[in-house]
Each structure stands twice: as structure tokens, then as C-alpha cells.
Amino acid sequence: MARIRITQIKSKIGSNQRQKRTLEALGIKKMHNPVEHEASPEILGMVAKVRHLVKVEEI
């Protein structure tokens, strides 16, 4: 599978609790700190839920 790099580019302030927990589940702790994951359907589904807060790049 391909790997993706996920970076939070917008603040989670004002987001609902579900979106905040999704960011935590992806391993994102701070803004502009990228994390890398395999592009599995589960990860891509989580990214889709917070797509307005993150930037995704293929590696």
C-alpha cells in the first residue's frame, strides 16, 4: 500500500468532539507536525471526516 503524510493546517478549535477525536486517533498532536500512515481504507475514511482541517500528500 502507498503511504500518506497527513499535516494539520487548520485549528481544531470550533470543531465538534468527533472531529477532535479523529485527529487524535490519526496521531496528530500539534499543527504543522506531519504524521505518516499506510493508505488503508480505515485511515482514508478518517482523513475524509477531517479533510477541511488537514493536508494529505502521497509519499
Sequence and secondary structure as in RCSB ss.txt:
>XXXX:A:sequence
MARIRITQIKSKIGSNQRQKRTLEALGIKKMHNPVEHEASPEILGMVAKVRHLVKVEEI
>XXXX:A:secstr
  EEEEEE S  TT  HHHHHHHHHHT  STT  EEEE  HHHHHHHHHTTTTEEEEE 
